[in-house]
Amino acid sequence: MAGTDDTTGLEQMICFELYAASRAMTAAYRPALDALGLTYPQFVALRVIWHRGRLTVRDLGDALSLDSGTLSPLLKRLETQGLIRRERGTDDERVVWITPTDQGSALRHRVADLPERLACATDLSVDEFTQLHHLLSRIRGTAVTPAN
Protein backbone atom coordinates (compact mmCIF):
# COMPACT_ATOMS: atom_id res chain seq x y z
CA MET A 1 0.00 0.00 0.00
CA ALA A 2 1.40 3.42 -0.95
CA GLY A 3 2.45 5.76 1.83
CA THR A 4 2.66 3.16 4.61
CA ASP A 5 6.43 2.77 4.85
CA ASP A 6 9.25 5.13 5.81
CA THR A 7 10.49 5.66 2.27
CA THR A 8 9.96 8.85 0.34
CA GLY A 9 10.72 7.75 -3.18
CA LEU A 10 13.85 9.90 -3.13
CA GLU A 11 16.08 6.98 -2.09
CA GLN A 12 16.35 5.85 -5.71
CA MET A 13 17.42 9.25 -7.03
CA ILE A 14 21.18 9.79 -7.35
CA CYS A 15 20.59 13.53 -7.74
CA PHE A 16 18.90 13.67 -4.34
CA GLU A 17 21.68 11.68 -2.67
CA LEU A 18 24.25 14.09 -4.15
CA TYR A 19 22.22 17.08 -3.00
CA ALA A 20 21.74 15.72 0.53
CA ALA A 21 25.40 14.68 0.81
CA SER A 22 26.51 18.13 -0.32
CA ARG A 23 24.31 19.79 2.29
CA ALA A 24 25.62 17.42 4.99
CA MET A 25 29.25 18.17 4.12
CA THR A 26 28.61 21.91 4.04
CA ALA A 27 26.91 21.65 7.45
CA ALA A 28 29.95 19.78 8.80
CA TYR A 29 32.11 22.78 7.88
CA ARG A 30 29.76 25.27 9.52
CA PRO A 31 31.04 25.22 13.14
CA ALA A 32 34.67 25.76 12.14
CA LEU A 33 33.79 28.42 9.57
CA ASP A 34 31.34 30.21 11.89
CA ALA A 35 34.18 30.62 14.39
CA LEU A 36 36.14 32.42 11.65
CA GLY A 37 33.21 34.50 10.44
CA LEU A 38 33.11 32.74 7.06
CA THR A 39 30.44 31.01 5.03
CA TYR A 40 31.21 27.90 2.99
CA PRO A 41 31.04 29.82 -0.33
CA GLN A 42 33.47 32.40 1.08
CA PHE A 43 35.78 29.60 2.21
CA VAL A 44 35.90 27.93 -1.20
CA ALA A 45 36.42 31.31 -2.89
CA LEU A 46 39.36 31.94 -0.56
CA ARG A 47 40.78 28.49 -1.34
CA VAL A 48 40.91 29.40 -5.04
CA ILE A 49 42.38 32.83 -4.29
CA TRP A 50 45.03 31.32 -2.01
CA HIS A 51 45.89 28.71 -4.62
CA ARG A 52 46.17 31.14 -7.53
CA GLY A 53 47.45 34.18 -5.62
CA ARG A 54 46.02 36.82 -7.94
CA LEU A 55 43.18 36.33 -10.36
CA THR A 56 40.31 38.13 -12.00
CA VAL A 57 36.74 38.06 -10.77
CA ARG A 58 35.83 36.32 -14.04
CA ASP A 59 38.42 33.57 -13.46
CA LEU A 60 37.20 33.07 -9.90
CA GLY A 61 33.60 32.84 -11.11
CA ASP A 62 34.61 30.25 -13.69
CA ALA A 63 36.50 28.22 -11.07
CA LEU A 64 33.52 28.25 -8.70
CA SER A 65 30.80 28.03 -11.36
CA LEU A 66 29.25 31.22 -9.97
CA ASP A 67 27.87 34.20 -11.86
CA SER A 68 28.88 37.77 -11.03
CA GLY A 69 25.55 38.46 -9.32
CA THR A 70 26.35 35.80 -6.74
CA LEU A 71 30.08 36.43 -6.60
CA SER A 72 30.08 40.23 -6.19
CA PRO A 73 28.35 40.35 -2.76
CA LEU A 74 30.52 37.46 -1.55
CA LEU A 75 33.70 39.32 -2.58
CA LYS A 76 32.44 42.56 -1.07
CA ARG A 77 32.02 40.82 2.30
CA LEU A 78 35.50 39.26 2.07
CA GLU A 79 36.94 42.69 1.27
CA THR A 80 35.04 44.29 4.17
CA GLN A 81 36.51 41.61 6.45
CA GLY A 82 39.97 42.59 5.23
CA LEU A 83 40.70 39.19 3.65
CA ILE A 84 41.00 40.24 0.01
CA ARG A 85 41.65 43.33 -2.05
CA ARG A 86 39.86 44.12 -5.31
CA GLU A 87 41.48 46.43 -7.86
CA ARG A 88 40.33 47.56 -11.28
CA GLY A 89 42.68 46.74 -14.13
CA THR A 90 44.84 49.57 -15.40
CA ASP A 91 44.60 48.46 -19.04
CA ASP A 92 40.90 47.62 -18.91
CA GLU A 93 38.77 48.99 -16.07
CA ARG A 94 36.15 46.30 -16.68
CA VAL A 95 38.61 43.74 -15.33
CA VAL A 96 38.71 43.43 -11.53
CA TRP A 97 41.71 41.71 -9.93
CA ILE A 98 41.50 39.91 -6.60
CA THR A 99 44.46 39.36 -4.29
CA PRO A 100 44.58 38.06 -0.73
CA THR A 101 45.61 40.55 1.95
CA ASP A 102 48.17 39.69 4.63
CA GLN A 103 45.26 38.97 6.97
CA GLY A 104 43.65 36.75 4.34
CA SER A 105 46.90 34.89 3.74
CA ALA A 106 47.35 34.33 7.48
CA LEU A 107 43.88 32.77 7.62
CA ARG A 108 45.01 30.19 5.07
CA HIS A 109 47.31 28.59 7.62
CA ARG A 110 44.56 28.44 10.26
CA VAL A 111 42.25 26.41 7.99
CA ALA A 112 44.82 24.43 6.00
CA ASP A 113 43.83 21.07 7.51
CA LEU A 114 40.07 21.69 7.62
CA PRO A 115 39.16 19.69 4.47
CA GLU A 116 41.24 16.73 5.63
CA ARG A 117 39.76 16.82 9.15
CA LEU A 118 36.24 16.83 7.79
CA ALA A 119 37.02 14.15 5.20
CA CYS A 120 38.04 11.91 8.11
CA ALA A 121 34.61 12.50 9.65
CA THR A 122 32.91 10.82 6.66
CA ASP A 123 33.73 7.33 7.91
CA LEU A 124 35.11 6.38 4.49
CA SER A 125 38.39 4.57 3.98
CA VAL A 126 41.10 6.41 2.07
CA ASP A 127 40.37 4.23 -0.97
CA GLU A 128 36.62 4.89 -0.74
CA PHE A 129 37.19 8.61 -0.33
CA THR A 130 39.55 8.65 -3.33
CA GLN A 131 37.04 6.71 -5.42
CA LEU A 132 34.19 9.02 -4.37
CA HIS A 133 36.24 12.09 -5.24
CA HIS A 134 37.08 10.61 -8.64
CA LEU A 135 33.44 9.75 -9.38
CA LEU A 136 32.17 13.17 -8.32
CA SER A 137 34.80 14.86 -10.48
CA ARG A 138 33.65 12.75 -13.44
CA ILE A 139 30.04 13.70 -12.82
CA ARG A 140 30.92 17.41 -12.66
CA GLY A 141 32.94 17.10 -15.85
CA THR A 142 30.38 15.21 -17.87
CA ALA A 143 26.96 16.28 -16.61
CA VAL A 144 25.20 18.38 -19.21
CA THR A 145 22.30 20.74 -18.90
CA PRO A 146 19.30 19.34 -20.74
CA ALA A 147 17.88 21.43 -23.57
CA ASN A 148 14.61 23.18 -22.84
C-alpha positions in Angstrom: 0.0 0.0 0.0 1.4 3.4 -1.0 2.4 5.8 1.8 2.7 3.2 4.6 6.4 2.8 4.9 9.3 5.1 5.8 10.5 5.7 2.3 10.0 8.8 0.3 10.7 7.7 -3.2 13.9 9.9 -3.1 16.1 7.0 -2.1 16.3 5.8 -5.7 17.4 9.2 -7.0 21.2 9.8 -7.4 20.6 13.5 -7.7 18.9 13.7 -4.3 21.7 11.7 -2.7 24.3 14.1 -4.2 22.2 17.1 -3.0 21.7 15.7 0.5 25.4 14.7 0.8 26.5 18.1 -0.3 24.3 19.8 2.3 25.6 17.4 5.0 29.3 18.2 4.1 28.6 21.9 4.0 26.9 21.7 7.5 29.9 19.8 8.8 32.1 22.8 7.9 29.8 25.3 9.5 31.0 25.2 13.1 34.7 25.8 12.1 33.8 28.4 9.6 31.3 30.2 11.9 34.2 30.6 14.4 36.1 32.4 11.6 33.2 34.5 10.4 33.1 32.7 7.1 30.4 31.0 5.0 31.2 27.9 3.0 31.0 29.8 -0.3 33.5 32.4 1.1 35.8 29.6 2.2 35.9 27.9 -1.2 36.4 31.3 -2.9 39.4 31.9 -0.6 40.8 28.5 -1.3 40.9 29.4 -5.0 42.4 32.8 -4.3 45.0 31.3 -2.0 45.9 28.7 -4.6 46.2 31.1 -7.5 47.4 34.2 -5.6 46.0 36.8 -7.9 43.2 36.3 -10.4 40.3 38.1 -12.0 36.7 38.1 -10.8 35.8 36.3 -14.0 38.4 33.6 -13.5 37.2 33.1 -9.9 33.6 32.8 -11.1 34.6 30.3 -13.7 36.5 28.2 -11.1 33.5 28.3 -8.7 30.8 28.0 -11.4 29.2 31.2 -10.0 27.9 34.2 -11.9 28.9 37.8 -11.0 25.5 38.5 -9.3 26.3 35.8 -6.7 30.1 36.4 -6.6 30.1 40.2 -6.2 28.4 40.4 -2.8 30.5 37.5 -1.5 33.7 39.3 -2.6 32.4 42.6 -1.1 32.0 40.8 2.3 35.5 39.3 2.1 36.9 42.7 1.3 35.0 44.3 4.2 36.5 41.6 6.5 40.0 42.6 5.2 40.7 39.2 3.7 41.0 40.2 0.0 41.6 43.3 -2.1 39.9 44.1 -5.3 41.5 46.4 -7.9 40.3 47.6 -11.3 42.7 46.7 -14.1 44.8 49.6 -15.4 44.6 48.5 -19.0 40.9 47.6 -18.9 38.8 49.0 -16.1 36.1 46.3 -16.7 38.6 43.7 -15.3 38.7 43.4 -11.5 41.7 41.7 -9.9 41.5 39.9 -6.6 44.5 39.4 -4.3 44.6 38.1 -0.7 45.6 40.5 2.0 48.2 39.7 4.6 45.3 39.0 7.0 43.6 36.8 4.3 46.9 34.9 3.7 47.3 34.3 7.5 43.9 32.8 7.6 45.0 30.2 5.1 47.3 28.6 7.6 44.6 28.4 10.3 42.3 26.4 8.0 44.8 24.4 6.0 43.8 21.1 7.5 40.1 21.7 7.6 39.2 19.7 4.5 41.2 16.7 5.6 39.8 16.8 9.1 36.2 16.8 7.8 37.0 14.2 5.2 38.0 11.9 8.1 34.6 12.5 9.7 32.9 10.8 6.7 33.7 7.3 7.9 35.1 6.4 4.5 38.4 4.6 4.0 41.1 6.4 2.1 40.4 4.2 -1.0 36.6 4.9 -0.7 37.2 8.6 -0.3 39.6 8.6 -3.3 37.0 6.7 -5.4 34.2 9.0 -4.4 36.2 12.1 -5.2 37.1 10.6 -8.6 33.4 9.7 -9.4 32.2 13.2 -8.3 34.8 14.9 -10.5 33.7 12.7 -13.4 30.0 13.7 -12.8 30.9 17.4 -12.7 32.9 17.1 -15.9 30.4 15.2 -17.9 27.0 16.3 -16.6 25.2 18.4 -19.2 22.3 20.7 -18.9 19.3 19.3 -20.7 17.9 21.4 -23.6 14.6 23.2 -22.8 
